[in-house]
Amino acid sequence: MIIVLKHGATRDEIDHVVQKIKERGLTPHVSEGKERTIIGVIGDERSIQNLPLSVFPGVEKVMPILSPYKLVSREFKNDDTLVEVGPASAGIKIGGKRLHVMAGPCAVESLERLMIVAEAVCAAGATILRGGAFKPRTSPHTFQGLGSEGLEHLVEAKKKTGLPIVTEVLDTRDVELVAGSADILQIGTRNMQNFRLLTEVGQTDKPVMLKRGLSATIKEFLLAAEYIMKEGNHRVILCERGIRTFETQTRNTLDLAAVPVLKKLSHLPVIVDPSHATGKWELVAPMAKAAIAAGADGLMIEVHANPEDALSDGEESLKPPKFQAMMQELKKIAVAVGREL
């Protein structure tokens, strides 16, 4: 259920409701919006059936949340969530009027290669550096990433460019290590329903970018986000990266309809990864433009200086000049839909 507080409810009134909920063994989640404060109640609500919450000081009304994903839903929070990345001085808030582009190599291969790409995407207007230190690969015989060494390279690139880092965490045992270097923790498509991992990152104070699973429905996607938010971390970014269908001309099928659907059902920001969705570099720019037009709050783009020598996903990586040209084209789309890039 959600408890809607009156406009101007005092801190003492809010704290009183929160305390009564906790006394009944339930978990309150407070969301302070522009006009109203809402308290989401998670747990077995039978324990508060006889608690007259509607007559508590400061309470306006008590309502059930009908969707299975409680904290993620628009019912819980109507205002769009802005996920702040890095220090406040950086001014990076995903979900607002300004669009943000995460760009970089699929995998961190060496410090030298990473620096070339990091400086190029920074100059072209990217605001966040992407790069995989730990790589989940379909075949165990392919490049698995540099691990902790890759994280060190990402930190060096951040020092050089000032770009915050997004990188994937694969294992609950690595969450603390990755969180020590990354500004955004990425949960990849293969781990979307790794519930132990979702719970673990939900207990950190770092933003989490959750990628949609290969065959996940939107409901399953949002319920995965609920696992993270249930632990207290509400800084979640949803990423549509294509789903598996019968089509073989592209790596996956980019579900652009998911963008407006997700934004209707949830208050969380939504970004799109056209690189993994299409698997072909020549399709990345057209789908990036379409994603912005569809209402995405940002993009995740793979960039490599020499894709033919890439150790991972070279076929879908843009060369820096192509990335720069795409960024210029995206600015026009952003203006057309009332956004900024």
C-alpha positions in Angstrom: 0.0 0.0 0.0 1.0 3.6 -0.2 0.2 6.3 2.4 -0.2 9.7 0.9 0.6 12.5 3.3 -1.0 16.0 3.3 0.7 18.9 1.6 2.9 20.4 4.3 3.0 17.4 6.6 5.6 17.9 9.2 8.7 15.8 9.8 7.3 14.6 13.1 4.1 13.4 11.4 6.1 11.6 8.8 8.4 10.0 11.4 5.4 8.9 13.5 3.8 7.0 10.6 7.2 5.4 9.7 7.7 4.3 13.3 4.2 2.7 13.5 4.8 0.8 10.3 8.2 -0.5 11.5 6.6 -1.6 14.8 4.4 -3.9 12.8 7.4 -5.6 11.1 6.9 -3.9 7.8 9.4 -1.8 5.7 8.5 1.8 4.9 10.0 3.6 1.9 9.6 7.3 1.9 9.4 9.3 -1.4 9.3 13.0 -1.1 7.9 14.6 -4.3 7.3 18.2 -5.3 3.8 18.3 -3.9 3.4 15.3 -1.6 5.3 12.9 0.5 4.4 9.3 0.0 5.3 6.3 2.1 5.3 2.9 0.4 4.7 -0.1 2.7 6.4 -3.4 1.8 5.6 -6.6 3.6 2.6 -8.6 4.8 0.0 -5.8 5.1 -2.3 -8.0 7.2 -0.3 -6.9 10.2 -1.6 -3.3 9.8 -5.1 -4.0 8.7 -6.4 -2.9 12.1 -4.1 0.2 12.2 -6.2 3.3 11.5 -3.6 4.9 9.3 -6.1 7.2 7.6 -6.7 9.1 10.8 -3.0 9.6 11.7 -1.9 13.3 11.8 -0.7 14.4 8.4 -2.2 11.5 6.5 -4.4 12.3 3.5 -5.3 8.9 2.3 -4.2 5.2 2.2 -4.3 3.4 -1.2 -3.4 -0.1 -2.3 -0.7 -0.6 -5.0 -2.2 -2.9 -7.6 0.9 -3.6 -9.7 3.2 -6.4 -8.5 6.2 -4.0 -8.6 5.5 -1.6 -5.8 8.4 0.8 -5.4 9.1 0.9 -9.1 5.6 1.9 -10.1 4.1 5.3 -10.9 1.5 4.5 -8.2 4.3 4.8 -5.6 5.9 7.9 -7.2 4.4 10.0 -9.9 7.4 12.3 -10.4 10.2 11.1 -12.7 13.2 9.9 -10.7 16.5 11.7 -11.4 19.5 9.5 -10.8 22.5 11.6 -9.8 25.8 10.2 -11.0 29.2 11.1 -9.5 29.7 14.2 -7.4 26.9 16.9 -7.3 29.4 19.3 -8.9 29.4 17.2 -12.0 25.7 18.0 -12.6 24.9 14.6 -14.2 21.3 13.6 -13.5 19.9 10.9 -15.6 16.1 11.3 -16.2 15.9 15.0 -16.6 15.7 17.2 -19.7 19.3 16.6 -20.6 20.2 13.4 -22.3 23.3 11.5 -21.3 25.5 9.2 -23.4 27.6 6.4 -21.9 30.3 5.5 -24.4 33.5 3.5 -24.5 34.8 0.0 -25.4 32.9 -3.2 -24.8 35.9 -4.5 -22.8 38.9 -2.8 -21.2 41.8 -4.3 -23.2 44.7 -2.1 -22.1 45.3 1.3 -20.6 46.6 2.7 -23.9 43.6 1.6 -25.9 41.2 2.8 -23.2 42.7 6.2 -23.0 42.4 6.8 -26.8 38.7 6.0 -26.7 38.0 7.8 -23.4 39.5 11.0 -24.7 37.7 10.7 -28.0 34.2 10.1 -26.6 34.8 12.9 -24.0 35.7 15.4 -26.7 32.6 14.3 -28.7 30.2 15.0 -25.8 29.8 11.7 -23.9 29.2 12.3 -20.2 29.9 8.8 -18.9 32.6 6.3 -19.7 31.6 2.7 -20.3 34.0 -0.3 -20.3 33.9 -3.8 -19.1 36.5 -5.0 -16.6 34.7 -8.2 -16.0 33.2 -9.7 -19.1 30.4 -12.3 -19.2 30.9 -14.2 -22.4 28.8 -17.0 -24.0 32.0 -19.0 -24.6 34.4 -19.7 -21.8 37.2 -19.7 -24.3 36.8 -16.0 -25.3 38.3 -12.9 -23.6 36.9 -12.6 -20.1 38.2 -9.1 -19.2 41.1 -7.9 -17.2 39.3 -7.9 -13.9 40.7 -5.7 -11.2 43.4 -4.5 -13.6 40.7 -3.3 -15.9 39.1 -1.3 -13.0 42.4 0.4 -12.3 42.6 1.4 -16.0 39.1 2.8 -15.8 40.0 4.9 -12.8 43.0 6.3 -14.6 40.8 7.2 -17.6 38.4 8.9 -15.2 41.2 11.0 -13.7 42.3 12.0 -17.2 38.9 12.9 -18.7 36.7 13.6 -15.6 34.1 11.1 -16.9 32.3 9.0 -14.4 32.5 5.2 -14.9 29.9 2.6 -15.6 31.1 -1.0 -15.5 29.5 -4.4 -15.0 29.6 -6.5 -11.8 29.0 -10.2 -12.3 29.3 -11.8 -8.8 28.2 -10.9 -5.3 31.8 -11.4 -4.2 32.9 -8.6 -6.5 30.3 -5.9 -5.6 32.5 -4.2 -3.0 35.5 -4.2 -5.3 33.6 -2.8 -8.3 31.7 -0.3 -6.2 35.1 1.0 -5.0 35.9 2.2 -8.5 32.7 2.6 -10.5 30.2 5.4 -10.3 27.4 3.2 -11.8 27.1 -0.6 -11.2 25.9 -2.3 -14.3 23.8 -5.5 -14.1 24.0 -7.2 -17.4 21.3 -9.0 -19.3 22.4 -12.5 -18.2 22.2 -11.4 -14.6 18.9 -9.6 -14.7 17.3 -12.3 -12.6 20.3 -13.1 -10.4 18.4 -12.2 -7.3 21.3 -12.6 -4.9 23.3 -10.1 -7.0 20.3 -7.7 -7.3 19.9 -7.8 -3.5 23.6 -7.1 -3.0 23.8 -4.1 -5.2 20.6 -2.9 -3.7 22.5 -2.5 -0.4 25.1 -0.2 -1.9 24.9 3.6 -2.3 25.9 3.5 -6.0 23.5 4.0 -8.9 22.6 0.7 -10.6 22.0 0.3 -14.4 19.8 -2.7 -14.9 19.8 -4.2 -18.4 16.7 -6.1 -19.6 17.1 -9.9 -19.9 17.4 -11.6 -23.3 13.9 -13.0 -23.1 12.4 -10.9 -20.2 9.0 -9.4 -20.3 8.6 -5.8 -19.2 6.9 -7.1 -16.0 9.8 -9.4 -15.2 12.2 -6.5 -16.0 10.4 -4.2 -13.5 10.2 -6.8 -10.8 14.0 -7.3 -11.1 14.3 -3.5 -10.5 12.0 -4.0 -7.5 14.6 -6.4 -5.9 17.2 -3.6 -6.0 14.9 -0.9 -4.6 13.5 -3.1 -1.9 16.9 -3.1 -0.3 16.8 0.7 -0.1 18.7 1.7 -3.2 16.3 3.7 -5.3 19.0 5.0 -7.8 18.1 2.6 -10.6 18.4 3.1 -14.3 16.6 0.8 -16.7 18.3 -0.2 -20.0 16.6 -1.6 -23.0 19.2 -3.5 -25.0 17.2 -5.7 -27.3 15.4 -9.1 -26.8 15.8 -12.4 -28.4 13.3 -13.1 -31.2 13.1 -15.3 -34.4 14.9 -12.5 -36.4 18.5 -13.3 -37.5 19.4 -10.1 -39.4 20.3 -8.4 -36.2 21.9 -9.6 -33.0 18.7 -9.0 -31.0 15.5 -7.1 -31.7 15.4 -3.6 -30.2 12.1 -3.2 -28.5 11.7 0.6 -28.8 8.1 0.4 -27.7 9.5 -0.6 -24.3 10.7 2.9 -23.8 7.3 4.7 -23.6 5.8 1.6 -21.9 8.4 1.6 -19.1 8.1 5.4 -18.7 4.3 5.0 -18.3 4.5 2.2 -15.8 7.6 3.4 -13.8 9.1 6.6 -12.6 12.7 5.3 -13.2 14.9 6.7 -16.1 15.2 4.6 -19.2 18.2 4.4 -21.5 18.8 2.4 -24.7 21.8 0.3 -25.8 21.6 0.2 -29.7 25.0 -1.4 -29.9 24.1 -4.7 -28.3 20.6 -4.5 -29.6 21.6 -4.5 -33.3 25.1 -6.1 -33.3 26.0 -4.1 -36.4 27.8 -0.7 -36.2 26.0 0.7 -39.2 22.7 0.3 -37.4 23.8 2.0 -34.2 23.2 5.6 -35.2 19.8 5.1 -36.8 18.6 3.2 -33.7 20.2 5.7 -31.3 18.2 8.5 -33.1 15.0 6.4 -32.9 15.6 5.8 -29.2 15.8 9.5 -28.4 12.7 10.2 -30.5 10.9 7.4 -28.5 11.6 9.2 -25.2 14.8 7.5 -23.9 16.8 9.5 -21.3 20.1 8.4 -22.7 22.2 6.0 -24.6 24.9 3.4 -24.1 27.2 3.2 -27.1 30.2 1.0 -27.8 33.2 2.8 -29.3 36.6 1.3 -30.3 39.5 2.9 -32.1 40.3 -0.2 -34.1 37.2 -2.5 -34.1 38.8 -5.2 -36.3 41.3 -5.8 -33.5 38.8 -5.6 -30.7 38.7 -8.5 -28.2 35.0 -8.2 -27.8 32.1 -7.0 -30.0 34.1 -5.2 -32.6 31.4 -5.6 -35.2 29.0 -3.4 -33.3 31.5 -0.7 -32.2 31.7 2.7 -33.8 35.1 4.3 -34.6 35.6 7.7 -32.8 34.9 9.8 -36.0 31.6 7.9 -36.5 30.7 8.4 -32.9 31.4 12.1 -33.1 29.3 12.5 -36.3 26.4 10.6 -34.6 26.6 12.9 -31.5 26.1 15.9 -33.8 23.1 14.3 -35.5 21.6 13.3 -32.1 21.6 17.0 -31.0 19.1 17.7 -33.7 16.8 14.9 -32.6 17.1 16.0 -29.0 16.0 19.6 -29.8 13.1 18.3 -31.8 11.7 16.4 -28.8 12.3 19.1 -26.3 15.5 17.6 -24.8 19.2 18.7 -24.6 22.4 16.8 -25.5 
